[in-house]
Amino acid sequence: MAESVYPKIELLVHLEGTVRPATLLEIARRNDRPLPADTVEGLTALYEFTDLAHFVQIWLLTTGCLRTATDFRQVVVDYASEAAAFGAVYVEGIFSPGERVTRGVGWDEVFTGYAEGAVEAYERHGVTVRFTPDLHRELDPDVAEECARVAVRYRDRGVVGLGLGGRELGNPAEPYRRAFGIARDGGLGIVPHAGEAAGPESIREVLSMDPARIRHGIRAVEDQGLLAEIVDRGVVLDVCPTSNLRLGGVPSLAKHPLPALRAAGALCTINTDDPAMFGTDLGREYEIAAKLGVSAEDAYHAGLAGALWDDQTRAELSRGVPLRQPVERSS
């Protein structure tokens, strides 16, 4: 199968971070919500991030204008259109309900809006969208556990996992172990961010929680024993090259650890993270990955291994695509 027509699976994209500046301004005006800037140019200038903490600060300031089920539905449908243009057939979208709820939006308003958006996204654009709502590392653990219970309740409407994001440094994952237990007992996969801003110790912590995948995980290259464990356990890493560059995780794309991860035998999907905020898209990320030695075929098979889909969806989306064994790691 030619690389140019290999289907794409995206497993790490924050849906709130897919909203392009013009649309964000439109939604903010519709909801009478203030933004730090009132022009496309002004919002774009805000997205010159210095590190992950600065990114989170701006992300909270801008995405707080999303308030209604209509907003959340629009976010999903718009991104499905964009992703489809680059050949995506399956997306596991992240959204952060805890942040919306602590700002006065109801759980069901958030979850229903996204769920309705997935239905419309498939009908209009042919992209299968599933959801892995995120906790953030400074969320009250009681709120996190309630989020896990709501996520389980929406399993039959497209929720397949529970994640963990936010400021990694100084904010361990341990306070959210109970929330993850609730999610796992309810049939959801665990997909935390780790090894992005913090080092191998952060990855080891989430590995103890038996994750289905690890989002980012690029700093596993700093500990060869840890990297070997990831490979041996078949834990897929969701890699976002431009995001890592923009947030200071790597000094340059030429020094990105993706080639070393692949050489070790790690399965790596390719993703945009927050494409509107990082000035990227799925096509660009695949172009970067190809230059770093990960082909569209490599990424697709990593997606097959890591996606939290049911057997029927997996069979449908892999039909006609040759199966193969995972890449062997070098000695």
N, C-alpha and C positions, 0 to 999 in steps of 0.2 A: 504494500500500500504506500503510495507516495506521501512524503512528509507534508506536502502542502494541503492534503485533504485529510490528514489524520485528525480525528475528532479531539476536542479539548475538554478536559475535566478540570474545573477550578474548585479547590477545597479550602481556600483561605481568602475570603473577601468580606470586609466589613461593609454591609449594605449602606450604612449611614455615610461611609466614606466613598461611595460611588456617585454621590449626588454632585453633578457639575455645578459650578458657581452660579450660572444663570438660573438653574432650576432651584437651587437653594434660596436665592433671593426671591423667587416667585412664591415658594412655600412660606418663607418668613413673612412676606407681605400678606399672604392669604390668612395666616394665623396671627397677624399683628404682633410678631415677635421681633425684638431687636437683634441685629447682628453687629459684630465689631466693624464691619464695613458695609457700605450700601451700593457698591458697584462690583462688576465682575473683576475689574482690575484690582480693586481693593482687597477682595477676598483672595484672589490669586497671590497677591503680595503677602498675605497672612500665612500662606502655606510654605514659606521659606523657613523650614524647621531647623533648629539647632541640635536637638536630640529628642529622645523618646518622651521625656518629661514635658518639653515644650510642645511636642505634637499633641500629647494628651490634653494639655491646657487649651490649645486652640480647638481641638476636636470637640471638647465639652462646650466651648463657647458657641460653636457654629451649629452643631447637630441638635442642640436643645430646641431649635425651632420646629422640629418634627413632633407633631402633637396628636394627630388624628389617624384613624384607620385609613382614611383616604391618602394621607401622606405616606404611610408605610406601604400601602398597596402600590402607589405610584413609584416608589423607590425600587421595588422588586421588578415591576414591568419595564421600567426604563433601563435597568441594568441588564435584564434578560435580552433586550433589543441590542444593546451594545455588545454583550458577550457573544450573542448569536452571529453577529457580523464577523467575529474572529473564529468562528467554527466551534463554539462551545455547545455541548449537548447536555451537560450536567453541571450544576453549581450548588455547592453547599455554602449558603450565605449565612454570615454572622450578623446578629443584631444584639443590642445591649439593653434589654428591657428593664434591668434594675435602675439604670440611670433615668429612664423615662418615668418609671413609677415613683422614684424619689422626688421627681419634679411635678407630680400630680396627675400623671396619665395612668389610666387603669390597665391592669395586666391584660385583660381581654381586648381592650382597644388596640394594644400593641400586637399581640399574637394573632388576633383575627385579621388585622390589616395585612400583615405579612402573609398569612395563610391564603387569603383571598388573592393577593398579588401573585402567588405561585400558580394558582389555577389559571389566572389570566395570562401569565407569562408563558405557560405551556400552550394555551390556546392560540395566542397571537404570534409567538416566536419559536415554538417547538423546543424550548429549553426546559428541562426538568430541574426544578429548584427545590431543594430541601434546606432545612434550617438547623443551625447549631447555636442557639442563643448563648451569649457570653456573660459570665460574671466578670466583675473587675476586681482587682486585687485589693481595693480599699472599700469594697462593699461590705456592709454589715452582714456577718454570717447568717443571721436570722432571715434577712431579706434574701440572701443567696439561696437558702434552703426553700423558701417560699417560691423563688424563681424555678428551682428544680422541680418542685411539685407541679407548678403550672406547665412547665415544659413537658413533663410526662403526660399531662392531661391533653396536650396537643399532639401527641404522637400520631394520631390518625389523621392529622391535618398537615403533616409534613415535617414535624420536628424529629430529628434523628440523633441529636447529640447535645451535649452541654460543654461549653468551653470556659476558658479563663484567660482574661487579657489584662491590660492596664499596666501601670508602672511596676516593672518586675523587680528592680533593685530595691531592697529593703522591705519588700512585701511578699513573704513566702506564700506558697499555695496551701500549706497545712490547714489554715482556718476554714478551708472550703472542702475538706475531705468528706464531711458529712453530707454536704450538698451533692457531691459527686456520687456518694453512696445511694442517695435517694434517686438520682438520675439513672444510675446503673441498674438498681433494683427495678426501675420502671421500664427498662429495655432500651435506654439511650447509651450511646457511646460517649467516651470522655475524650475531649480534644483540646487540651490546654496549650497556651503559648508558653514557651520556655526556651532558654538559650538564645535569646535575642539580645537583650541588654545585659543580662547576667550570664555567668559562665556555667561550666559543667555541673556545679552543685545544684543549680536550679533545675537542670534537666534530670538529674538523679532524683530529685524530690518528686517530680511529677511521674517519673517512671515507676515509683513505688505505688502509684495510684492506678496502675494498669491502664494506661491510655490507649485508645484505639489508634491515635496518631499524635504527633507532637507538631505544633505549629511553630515554624522557624526551626529551632534546634541546631542552628548552624554552628554554635560554639562547641558542639560535641567534638569537633576536630581538635580541640585543645586537650582532649583526654582520649587516647587511643583505646583504652580499655572500655570506656563508656561507649565510644563509637562502635566497637566490636559487639557490645551487648545490644545496641540498637539494631545492628544488622542481623545478629543471630535471632533476635526476637521478631524480626520483620516489622518493626515500627516505622511507619512511613513518616517522612518529614515534609512539611508544606513550606516550600522555600519561595521567598519574594525578593528577587535581586534588587530592584529599584528601591523598595522600602528599606532594605538593609543599608543601601548607600545613603539615602536621604536622611535616615535617622542616626547615622554615624556608626552603624554596626560593622561596616567595612570601610576602609579608606578609599577604595576605588573598586569598580567592577572587575578590573583585571586581577585584583587580590581577593575576590570573593571565594569562599571555601567550597562552593558547589563542586568544582572538579575533584577536590579531595574527598568530599562526601561520596560522590559517585564512584571514585576509584576504590573506596573502601567497601562498596557494595550496598550503600544505603539507597533506598528507594525514595526519590524526591519528586514531588509534584511541583508545578510552576504556577505562580499565583500573583495577583496584583496588590493584595492587601487593602489599600485605600486609594484606588486609582485616580479619583478626582483630586485628591489632596497631594498626590505624589507626581501628578502630571504624566501618568503612564496609562497603558491599556494592556489587554491580554496579548495582543499581537506583538507589542514591543517586548513584553517579558519573555515570550517564547524566542524572539530573535536574540535577546541577551543570553538566554539559557543555551541556545544552539552554539553560540560562540564560546561558551564555557563547557561544552562537551555533553550537554543533555539535550537530546533530540526530542521532537514532538512525540515520537514513538515511545521513548523512555518515559516521558512524563505521563503519557496516556496509560501505560502499564502500571506505573506507580499509582495513578488515580484509580485504576481497577482494583489494586490491592488495598487502597486506603479508604475509599468512599464508604460511607455508612448507609448503603442502600440495601433494599431487599433483593432476594435472588431474581425476581422477575425483572426488576429495573436493570440489574447488572446484565442479565441475559439479553435484554432488548438493546442496551447501549453498547454491548460488546459484539453484537451480531455482525459477522463479516470481517471482524478484526482478528488477525492472527494472534494466537496465544503464544507465550514463550516463557522461559524460565527467567527469574530475576537475574540481574547482572551479578556475576561473581566478583567478590572483592579481591583486590590484589594482595599478594603475599608480602 
